Amino acid sequence: MKKQINNNTILTNALQRIRGNYSKLRQSERKVADYIFRNYEGAINSSVSEVAENCKVSEATVIRFCKSTGFQGFQDLKLSIAKNLTQSETSKMFGNITERDNLEIATQKTFSNNLFALNETFKTLDIKKLEHTIELLNKARIIYIYGLGTSGIVADYASYRFTRIGFVTKKCGDSHSIALSTAIIKPQDVVILVSQSGSTKEIVEAVRKINDKVKTISITGYPSSPVAEKSNIILENAIHETPFESGAMPSMIAQLSVIDTIIAGCSLESFQETTSIIRATAEALKDKKY
């Protein structure tokens, strides 16, 4: 029953569905997607003609966009968005910061965007995929963690957290270390690929090289991205980033929460042993504090 509820949540999340198919859209269709992301509440009360005019595309393009993102038509898209808005109060406060906003509104939007990222990622995560991830990691010889830019910060955090519970990790945060690791990786290792866009060149090239060697787990916001499509397991975080917020806290907080969930799951497999290791690592760090 729980699995069915989870799947239905994913299917009814209109913004998430659009974002998941974004990389496959034509350039003209992306104009419609970008418009929907910026004006999803207004789109509910708009006609096909109005949306087409605002996006400077044809009505046929709007309809094609709806079909490309898995909706039966424009009306189905509007109903799905409306359903999302009634299901999530946080989404009503979700929006891009503009030059017209004062500090109070900017603060509200910042926290609302972060809350949205957490709530929607929680709904989107697939428990079965998490279970499979935890099973692989608990058996791994070494956990390699790839991440660049903002995702590299998350990779650093993941490496630290795994070390604290007794796992052997190797964080690769630049093109050289990633390339070297692909040459020495063993079949009993596991690779975690942290990439919000799922299209970072170094990560895409790496996963193509190691795809037949080891199991790979991607943490990404785009399940149809090149990295995700080559991964054995996709752990999706539900986050819509505006250009102003690219690489900002919403994507990071979503990724970090996925990492924390994995850590919790790995710890549950051998709770007493993990607790002992945490105590031991805390003791090792005791002299580093006043």
C-alpha positions, 0 to 999 in steps of 0.5 A: 500500500505504501509503495502505491501511495508513493508512486501516485505522489510522484505521478501527480506532482506536475512541476516535478514531472515537467522538470524530470523531462526538461532535458528531452524537450525541444528549445521551443517547448523549454520556453513553455516549461520555463514560463510554467515554472515562473507562473504556475499559479497564473497558468491555471487561469490561462488559455492555450492561446494566452500561454502561447502568446506569453511564451512567443510560441505556437499553440501547437507547441504548447500542446506538444509540450504537454504531451512531451511531459506526460500530460493528456493535454493543456487542461490535464496540465492545469488540473495537475498544477491546481492539485499540487497547489491544494496539496502543498501550502508551501508551494504557494509561497514558492517563487523566485526573488525579484528586485521588487522584493523587500527583505521580509519577502526575500526571507520568506521566499528563501525559507519557503523554497528550502521547505519546498525542497525538503517536503517534495524530496521526501515525497519523491524518494523511493523506499525500494531504491533506498533499500537497494542503495543501502544493501550495496553500500553495506557490502562495498569495499570502497565508496567513491563519491563524485561531485563538482561545484555545489554538488562537490560540497555535498560529496565532501559531507557524504564522505565525512558522514560515511567515515564517521560510521566506519565506511571507507570512502574516496571523494573525487571532486576534480576532473583528475581525481575522477579520471584516476579513480575510473582506472583503479576502481574494483567490482566490489566498490560502489560509486555515488554520483552527486549531480543536481543537473545530471549533465556535468561533463566530467561526471557523465564521462566517468559514469560511461567509463565505469558503467560496466565495472561497478554499481553506480548510484546517482543523486540528482534532480533530473531522472532523465539526465545523462548521468541518471540514465547510466546509473544503476540506481537513481535517487531523485530530489524534487527541486525546481531551481530558478536561474537566480538560485542555481547551485543554491541551498534548495538543491543542496538541502535536498541532496544533503537530506538524501545523504542523511537518509542513506546514512540512517539506513546504513546505520540501522543495518548494524545499529550497535556496531555503528553506535560504537564507531560513532562513539570512537570517532567522537572520542578521536575528535575530542582533543580537537575542541576546547 
